[in-house]
Amino acid sequence: MDLGIAGRKAIVCAASKGLGRACAMSLAREGVELVITARTPGPLEATAEEIRSATGVSVRVVASDITTDEGRAAVLAACPDPDILVNNAGGPPPGDFRDWRREHWMAAVEANMFTPIEMIRATVDGMMKRNFGRIVNITSSSVKAPIEILGLSNGARAGLHGFVAGLARKTVRHNVTINNLLPGPFETDRMRSNLEHMARAKGVSLEQAREARQRDNPSGRLGDPAEFGDACAFLCSAQMGFVTGQNFLMDGGAYPGTY
């Protein structure tokens, strides 16, 4: 299927590795020109070169911290009028809520709620004027089915979902959609960190923790980031103009509910 977005411009945040990288690659395969950002220049440049080699599209790199005013300004200077925005930021660390103080909560809200809202604020009016826009927020399955050790993520990301639910109904009239893509267990550095925490807590090896995580999932495996990237590209397609304010769960069937 031709997704109808060749020649469009996209900002993809936290794109040097993991799910952000997969989203950037899938968009590039559809002919989308990219500005990708992450904090560490080396891995980001390597990802950009890999995408260029694989797809031939233009990829600009902005090494910055998207959770800061300066970082957001640098990204928007490189791409002031994106057609597509993929918001993404590393999740806060797992742990026990008794150990978290105000600074921990503020850091989680800054990265996983306030930053994507600021990026939307900076880009959505231009999208509406041009009568095309696709915004995808990479959040977490923990918004749908809270994970006890990820309380910081549960809270901050749920706040973003609440905000999006209202705004998305205002922008869709202008062919600008805002949706959330909720990853479950994918093969990423974030998953490895969670598995290491689980292994320490249960007194088992990392491999044993991984096997248990896979066994507990109805699919019997962890997700491939490429699957996630392709889902993101489809949400950004011309064909998805009638879908907005939705939460798309990709968790291998782990969530047991009907709705």
C-alpha positions in Angstrom: 0.0 0.0 0.0 1.2 3.5 -0.8 0.7 5.5 2.4 0.6 8.8 0.5 3.2 10.6 2.5 6.2 10.6 0.2 7.9 14.0 0.3 6.4 14.9 3.6 8.6 16.2 6.4 8.8 14.5 9.8 10.4 15.1 13.2 11.2 11.9 15.1 12.3 12.3 18.7 14.6 9.9 20.6 15.4 8.3 17.2 18.9 7.0 17.6 17.8 3.5 18.8 14.9 1.4 19.8 11.3 2.3 18.9 12.2 5.8 17.8 14.7 4.5 15.3 12.3 2.0 14.0 9.7 4.7 13.4 12.2 6.8 11.6 13.2 3.9 9.3 9.6 3.0 8.5 8.8 6.6 7.6 11.9 6.9 5.5 10.9 3.8 3.5 7.7 5.7 2.6 9.8 8.6 1.2 9.4 10.9 4.2 12.2 13.4 4.8 13.5 13.3 8.3 14.9 15.4 11.1 15.9 13.0 13.9 17.0 13.9 17.3 18.5 12.3 20.4 21.0 13.4 23.0 24.1 11.4 22.0 25.6 12.4 18.6 27.5 9.2 17.8 24.6 6.7 17.7 22.3 9.4 16.2 24.7 10.0 13.3 25.1 6.2 12.8 21.3 5.8 12.6 21.0 8.6 10.2 23.6 7.1 7.9 21.9 3.7 8.0 18.6 5.2 7.1 20.1 7.2 4.2 21.8 4.2 2.9 18.7 2.0 3.1 16.2 4.5 1.7 18.0 7.4 0.0 15.9 10.0 1.8 17.2 13.2 3.3 18.0 12.8 7.0 19.1 15.7 9.2 20.5 15.2 12.6 20.0 17.4 15.7 21.8 16.1 18.8 20.0 17.7 21.6 17.9 17.0 24.7 14.3 17.3 23.6 13.2 17.7 27.2 14.8 21.2 27.4 13.7 24.5 25.9 17.1 24.7 24.0 16.8 21.2 22.7 13.3 21.7 21.3 14.3 25.1 19.8 17.2 23.4 18.0 15.0 20.7 16.5 12.3 23.1 15.4 14.9 25.4 13.8 15.9 22.4 11.7 12.3 21.6 10.8 10.0 24.5 11.6 7.0 23.2 9.5 6.8 19.4 9.9 3.9 17.4 8.5 4.6 14.6 10.9 5.7 14.6 14.5 6.6 11.5 16.4 7.0 12.3 20.1 9.2 10.0 22.0 11.3 10.1 25.2 12.9 7.5 27.4 10.7 6.4 30.2 11.5 7.1 33.9 13.2 4.3 35.8 11.3 1.6 37.6 11.2 1.4 41.3 9.1 1.7 44.5 6.9 4.8 44.8 8.1 5.2 48.4 11.6 6.1 47.1 10.4 8.9 44.8 10.4 12.5 45.8 9.1 15.6 44.0 12.2 15.8 41.8 11.6 12.3 40.5 8.0 13.1 39.6 8.8 16.4 38.0 11.5 14.8 35.8 8.9 12.2 34.7 6.3 14.8 33.9 8.8 17.0 32.1 10.0 14.2 29.8 6.8 12.2 29.2 4.0 14.8 29.4 5.2 18.4 29.2 7.7 17.9 26.4 5.3 16.2 23.9 2.7 18.9 24.7 5.3 21.6 24.0 6.2 20.0 20.7 2.5 19.7 19.7 2.0 23.4 20.7 4.9 24.4 18.5 3.7 22.5 15.4 0.0 21.9 15.4 -1.2 25.3 14.2 1.1 25.1 11.1 -0.2 21.7 10.3 -3.8 22.9 10.5 -3.1 25.8 8.2 -1.5 23.4 5.7 -4.5 21.0 6.1 -2.3 18.0 6.9 -0.7 16.7 10.0 0.0 13.5 11.8 1.1 13.4 15.4 2.0 10.2 17.1 3.0 10.0 20.7 4.9 6.9 21.7 3.8 6.2 25.3 3.4 2.8 27.0 1.1 -0.1 27.6 1.3 0.9 31.2 -1.3 3.6 30.5 -3.8 0.9 29.6 -2.7 -1.7 32.2 -0.5 0.0 34.9 2.7 -1.7 35.8 3.4 -1.4 39.5 7.2 -0.8 39.3 6.6 1.8 36.5 4.5 4.2 38.6 6.3 7.3 37.3 5.5 6.3 33.8 2.0 5.3 34.6 1.2 8.7 36.0 3.1 11.0 33.6 2.0 9.3 30.4 -1.6 9.1 31.6 -1.6 12.9 31.9 -0.5 13.2 28.3 -3.3 10.9 27.1 -5.8 13.0 28.9 -4.6 16.1 27.2 -4.5 14.5 23.8 -8.1 13.2 24.2 -9.4 16.8 24.2 -7.1 18.4 21.6 -7.4 15.7 19.0 -11.1 16.4 18.5 -10.3 20.0 17.7 -7.6 19.4 15.1 -9.1 16.6 13.0 -11.4 19.0 11.1 -8.2 20.3 9.6 -6.9 16.9 8.7 -4.6 16.9 11.6 -4.7 13.7 13.7 -3.2 13.0 17.1 -2.9 9.4 18.3 -1.0 7.5 20.9 1.0 4.3 20.2 1.4 2.1 23.3 4.2 -0.4 23.2 4.3 -3.5 25.4 7.3 -5.7 25.6 9.6 -4.9 22.7 13.3 -5.8 22.2 14.8 -2.5 23.3 17.3 -1.1 25.8 14.4 0.0 27.9 13.1 -3.6 28.1 16.6 -4.9 29.0 16.7 -2.3 31.9 13.3 -3.5 33.1 14.3 -7.2 32.9 17.5 -6.4 34.9 15.4 -4.8 37.6 13.1 -7.8 37.6 16.0 -10.3 37.7 17.5 -8.5 40.7 14.2 -8.3 42.5 13.5 -12.1 42.0 17.1 -13.3 42.4 17.2 -14.9 38.9 19.4 -14.4 35.9 18.7 -11.9 33.2 18.0 -14.8 30.7 15.6 -16.4 33.2 13.8 -13.1 33.5 13.6 -12.7 29.8 12.2 -16.3 29.3 9.6 -15.6 32.0 8.6 -12.3 30.3 8.2 -14.1 26.9 6.4 -17.0 28.4 3.9 -14.7 30.1 3.0 -13.0 26.9 0.3 -14.6 24.7 2.5 -14.3 21.7 5.3 -16.2 23.4 7.9 -13.6 22.4 9.0 -10.0 22.6 8.0 -7.5 19.9 10.3 -6.6 17.0 10.8 -2.8 16.9 10.3 -2.9 13.1 6.7 -4.0 13.7 6.2 -1.0 15.8 7.8 1.3 13.3 5.5 0.1 10.5 2.4 0.7 12.7 3.6 4.3 13.4 4.1 4.9 9.6 0.5 3.7 9.0 -0.9 6.0 11.7 1.0 8.8 9.8 -0.5 7.9 6.4 -2.9 9.8 4.3 -5.4 7.1 4.8 -5.7 7.6 8.6 -7.3 11.1 8.5 -10.5 9.8 10.1 -8.8 8.3 13.1 -7.8 10.6 16.0 -7.5 10.7 19.8 -7.0 6.9 19.9 -4.7 4.7 21.9 -3.2 1.9 19.9 -1.9 -0.9 22.1 0.8 -3.2 20.7 1.5 -5.7 23.4 1.2 -9.2 21.9 -2.2 -9.6 23.5 -1.1 -9.2 27.1 -3.9 -6.8 28.0 -6.8 -9.2 28.8 -9.7 -6.7 28.4 -12.3 -6.4 25.6 -12.1 -2.6 25.5 
